[in-house]
Amino acid sequence: MATKEEVRDVIIIGSGPAGLTAAIYAARANLKPLVIEGGGSAPGGNLPGGQLMLTTEVENYPGFVQGIMGPDMMKIFRDQAARFGTEYTTAEVTKVDFSIRPFKIWIGDDVHLARSVIISTGAKSLMLNLPREDRLLGHGLSTCATCDGFFFTGQEVAVVGGGDSAMEEALFLTKFARQVTMIHRRDAFRASKIMQQRVLRHPKIRVLWNSQVTELVGESQLEAVKLHNKESNRDSVMKVGGLFYAIGHVPNTSLFKGQLEMDPAGYLVTGQGARTNVEGVFAAGDVQDHVYRQAVTAAGSGCMAAIDAERWLESQPTESVIAGTPTNW
């Protein structure tokens, strides 16, 4: 095991919009941040650049009038943070210890030390684990109606799911799509009654009960889905311009269990801005936001986390090593 002698002012775990915005602000505050981007297969791992690396075109981020490809947008964020002195390592964090300061962050056998930590590991959309999902994500397959609904104006689309999120996605899509089909594996929704009523009464929405998507049809662009009806035991093919998964998200927080406060769904709990329950540890982006889940809100919370970290560091004795204690909100 090799411990890095340098104690960083701030280490940022995760490199999506939240993490890279935090890096821009922290670097401009002369905190010389280290961003651990992700890129491996360790538990709780996250994709370098975040979920926008899986997004084709982003049209709802302010400043990009003609839209921008998700990976291109993340490269701009990354380059901007690097311009001010941000350092990067493309690896997965395998273990953390927030019980004492300086905090310890492991990458394999190497231990990095930090006076403060910003967690921006994001969340993963649950998938059906069907062939072609990786290939068609962003090419007719989506996990965010708010992000991509506009691209399906005048088309027939489908939504997989039965909870409140699925209802919200379907209702949102009616603003653009010619028809929205909800595909649900049971014979009743689990969503709240009022959301069910809105969906079932909407003239542009129809429901396929007891049905599951068994295959995605299309090579470079989604063309149709194959369905299996459990009640009739029949298979069918439905042509769609777009398919939206609304079956839930899982935050990348397994690394922090037992060390940071989480809500029942596993999202990090923050108060007073981006503060977690451990002083000196902050969280930003989808790892603590299960409501909005947008690039712009993630970036905003990354700004908050960096400013909170800078102000917290200014209030601390230099080179102090004291037990981590809960923050009083």
C-alpha positions in Angstrom: 0.0 0.0 0.0 1.3 3.4 -1.0 0.1 6.5 0.8 0.5 9.8 -1.1 2.4 12.3 1.1 0.5 15.3 -0.2 -2.7 16.2 1.5 -5.1 17.7 -1.0 -7.4 20.6 -0.2 -10.2 18.9 -2.1 -10.6 15.6 -3.9 -13.7 15.2 -6.2 -15.0 11.8 -6.8 -16.9 11.6 -10.1 -16.6 13.7 -13.3 -20.1 14.4 -14.7 -21.5 17.9 -14.8 -21.6 18.2 -11.0 -18.0 17.0 -10.5 -16.5 19.1 -13.3 -18.3 22.2 -12.3 -17.1 21.7 -8.8 -13.6 21.3 -10.2 -13.9 24.6 -12.2 -14.9 26.5 -9.1 -12.4 24.8 -6.8 -9.5 25.3 -9.2 -10.4 29.0 -9.6 -10.3 29.3 -5.8 -6.7 27.9 -5.9 -7.7 24.6 -4.2 -5.8 22.6 -6.8 -8.5 19.8 -6.9 -7.9 16.3 -8.0 -10.8 14.7 -9.9 -11.0 10.9 -9.7 -12.9 10.3 -12.9 -14.0 6.7 -12.6 -13.6 4.3 -15.5 -13.1 0.9 -13.8 -15.4 -1.8 -12.6 -15.3 -1.4 -8.8 -18.5 -1.4 -6.8 -20.2 2.0 -7.1 -18.2 2.7 -10.2 -19.2 5.6 -12.4 -18.5 6.5 -16.0 -16.0 9.3 -16.7 -18.0 12.2 -17.8 -21.2 10.8 -16.3 -24.4 9.8 -18.1 -24.0 12.6 -20.6 -21.3 10.4 -22.3 -24.2 8.2 -23.3 -26.3 11.1 -24.6 -26.3 12.0 -28.3 -27.6 15.6 -28.4 -28.2 18.0 -25.6 -30.5 20.9 -26.5 -31.6 22.1 -23.1 -28.4 23.3 -21.6 -28.1 27.1 -21.6 -25.5 28.6 -24.0 -25.6 26.0 -26.7 -28.1 27.5 -29.2 -27.7 24.7 -31.8 -27.4 21.9 -29.2 -24.2 19.9 -28.5 -23.3 16.2 -28.3 -23.1 15.0 -24.7 -19.5 13.8 -24.9 -18.4 17.1 -26.6 -20.1 19.0 -23.8 -18.2 17.0 -21.1 -14.9 17.6 -22.9 -15.5 21.3 -22.8 -16.3 21.1 -19.0 -13.1 19.0 -18.5 -10.9 21.2 -20.5 -12.2 24.3 -18.7 -11.5 22.8 -15.3 -8.0 21.7 -16.5 -7.3 25.3 -17.7 -7.4 26.4 -14.0 -5.2 23.7 -12.7 -7.5 20.7 -12.1 -5.7 17.3 -12.1 -7.3 14.1 -13.2 -6.8 10.4 -12.6 -8.9 8.0 -14.6 -9.6 5.2 -12.1 -12.2 3.9 -9.7 -12.2 4.7 -6.0 -12.3 1.3 -4.2 -12.6 2.4 -0.6 -13.0 5.5 1.5 -12.5 6.4 5.2 -14.3 9.5 6.4 -14.0 8.8 10.1 -10.9 10.9 10.6 -9.2 13.8 8.8 -7.4 14.0 6.5 -9.9 11.7 4.7 -8.5 8.6 3.0 -9.5 7.6 -0.5 -8.2 4.4 -1.9 -7.5 3.6 -5.6 -6.5 0.0 -5.4 -3.5 0.0 -3.0 -2.8 3.7 -3.3 -4.2 6.0 -0.7 -5.0 9.6 -1.4 -5.4 12.1 1.5 -7.8 15.1 1.4 -8.9 17.8 3.8 -12.3 17.9 2.0 -14.1 15.7 -0.4 -16.8 16.4 -3.0 -18.9 13.3 -4.0 -20.4 13.5 -7.5 -20.7 9.8 -8.5 -24.1 10.2 -10.0 -26.8 7.6 -10.4 -27.5 4.9 -12.9 -30.8 4.4 -14.8 -32.2 0.9 -14.4 -32.2 -1.0 -17.6 -34.0 -4.1 -18.9 -30.6 -5.7 -19.8 -31.7 -6.5 -23.3 -29.3 -6.9 -26.3 -28.7 -3.7 -28.2 -29.5 -1.4 -25.3 -25.9 0.0 -25.2 -26.0 0.5 -29.0 -29.5 2.1 -29.2 -29.3 4.3 -26.1 -29.5 7.8 -27.5 -30.7 6.4 -30.8 -34.4 6.0 -30.1 -33.9 4.5 -26.6 -33.9 7.0 -23.7 -34.1 7.1 -19.9 -35.2 10.8 -19.7 -38.3 12.2 -21.4 -37.5 15.7 -20.1 -34.2 15.5 -21.9 -35.2 13.8 -25.2 -39.0 14.2 -25.6 -38.7 17.1 -28.1 -36.8 14.8 -30.6 -39.9 12.6 -31.0 -42.3 15.3 -32.1 -45.1 13.8 -34.1 -43.9 10.2 -33.6 -45.3 7.2 -31.7 -43.4 6.4 -28.6 -43.6 4.0 -25.7 -42.8 4.2 -22.0 -41.9 1.1 -19.8 -42.9 1.4 -16.2 -45.8 1.7 -13.8 -44.8 4.1 -11.0 -45.2 7.9 -10.6 -42.1 8.5 -12.7 -43.4 6.5 -15.6 -46.7 8.5 -15.4 -44.9 11.8 -15.4 -42.7 10.7 -18.4 -45.8 9.6 -20.4 -47.7 12.8 -19.7 -44.7 14.9 -20.6 -44.3 13.0 -23.9 -47.9 13.8 -24.9 -46.7 17.4 -25.5 -44.7 16.1 -28.5 -45.6 12.6 -29.5 -48.6 11.6 -31.7 -49.3 8.7 -29.4 -47.8 7.3 -26.2 -48.1 3.7 -25.3 -47.4 2.6 -21.7 -46.0 -0.9 -21.4 -46.5 -2.4 -17.9 -45.7 -5.9 -16.8 -48.6 -6.1 -14.4 -52.4 -5.6 -14.6 -52.3 -2.5 -12.4 -50.1 0.5 -11.9 -48.3 1.1 -8.6 -48.4 4.9 -9.1 -50.5 7.2 -7.0 -54.2 7.3 -7.8 -54.2 10.8 -9.1 -51.3 10.1 -11.5 -53.0 6.9 -12.7 -56.2 8.9 -13.4 -54.4 11.5 -15.5 -52.7 8.8 -17.6 -55.8 6.6 -18.1 -58.0 9.6 -19.0 -55.5 11.1 -21.5 -56.6 10.7 -25.1 -53.1 10.3 -26.4 -52.1 7.6 -24.0 -52.9 3.9 -24.2 -51.8 1.1 -21.9 -50.6 -2.4 -22.7 -51.1 -4.5 -19.5 -49.3 -7.7 -18.6 -46.7 -6.9 -21.2 -42.9 -7.0 -21.3 -40.4 -5.8 -23.9 -38.4 -8.8 -24.9 -36.3 -7.4 -27.7 -35.2 -4.1 -29.3 -35.4 -4.0 -33.1 -32.9 -1.9 -35.0 -29.2 -1.8 -35.7 -28.2 1.9 -35.6 -31.7 3.3 -34.8 -34.6 1.9 -32.8 -37.3 0.8 -35.2 -39.7 -1.4 -33.1 -40.0 -3.5 -30.0 -40.9 -7.1 -29.5 -43.5 -7.7 -26.8 -44.7 -10.7 -24.8 -48.1 -10.6 -23.2 -48.1 -12.8 -20.1 -51.8 -13.2 -19.9 -52.4 -14.3 -23.5 -48.9 -15.8 -23.9 -48.6 -14.1 -27.3 -45.8 -12.3 -28.8 -46.1 -9.2 -31.0 -44.1 -6.4 -32.7 -44.8 -2.7 -32.2 -43.2 0.0 -34.3 -42.1 3.0 -32.3 -40.0 6.0 -32.9 -38.8 6.1 -29.3 -38.8 3.9 -26.2 -38.4 5.4 -22.7 -37.3 3.4 -19.7 -38.9 4.7 -16.5 -38.2 1.9 -14.1 -36.1 3.7 -11.6 -32.6 4.9 -10.8 -29.9 3.6 -8.4 -27.4 6.2 -6.9 -23.8 5.2 -7.0 -23.4 5.3 -3.2 -22.3 1.8 -2.3 -18.8 3.0 -1.4 -20.3 5.3 1.3 -22.6 3.0 3.2 -22.1 3.2 6.9 -20.2 6.4 6.6 -22.6 9.0 5.2 -26.3 9.5 5.8 -28.6 8.2 3.0 -32.3 8.2 2.4 -34.2 4.9 2.0 -33.5 4.8 -1.7 -29.7 5.2 -1.1 -29.3 8.8 -2.2 -26.9 10.9 -0.1 -28.7 13.4 2.2 -27.5 16.9 2.1 -28.4 20.0 4.1 -27.2 23.6 4.2 -26.3 23.5 0.6 -24.1 20.5 -0.3 -23.1 19.4 3.2 -23.4 15.8 4.1 -23.6 14.7 7.7 -19.8 14.5 8.0 -18.0 17.8 8.2 -15.8 18.3 5.2 -17.6 15.9 2.9 -20.0 17.4 0.3 -22.2 15.9 -2.3 -23.5 17.2 -5.6 -25.5 16.1 -8.6 -27.6 13.0 -9.1 -26.0 11.2 -6.2 -28.1 13.4 -3.9 -30.9 14.5 -6.3 -33.6 12.1 -7.2 -36.1 14.8 -8.3 -34.6 16.9 -11.2 -31.7 14.8 -12.6 -30.7 17.4 -15.2 -27.3 18.4 -16.3 -28.0 22.1 -15.5 -29.1 21.3 -11.9 -26.2 18.9 -11.4 -23.8 21.7 -12.5 -25.5 24.1 -10.2 -25.1 21.8 -7.2 -21.5 21.2 -8.2 -20.9 25.0 -7.9 -22.6 24.9 -4.5 -20.4 22.1 -3.3 -17.2 23.8 -4.3 -18.2 27.1 -2.7 -19.3 25.2 0.5 -16.0 23.3 0.5 -13.9 26.5 0.0 -15.7 28.3 2.9 -15.5 25.3 5.1 -11.7 24.9 4.5 -11.2 28.6 5.3 -12.8 28.0 8.7 -10.6 25.0 9.6 -7.1 24.9 11.3 -4.4 24.1 8.8 -3.1 20.5 8.8 -5.7 19.5 11.5 -6.3 15.8 12.0 -9.5 15.3 14.0 -12.3 12.8 14.1 -15.0 13.4 11.6 -18.2 14.6 13.3 -21.8 15.0 12.2 -22.7 18.4 10.9 -25.4 20.3 12.8 -27.8 21.6 10.2 
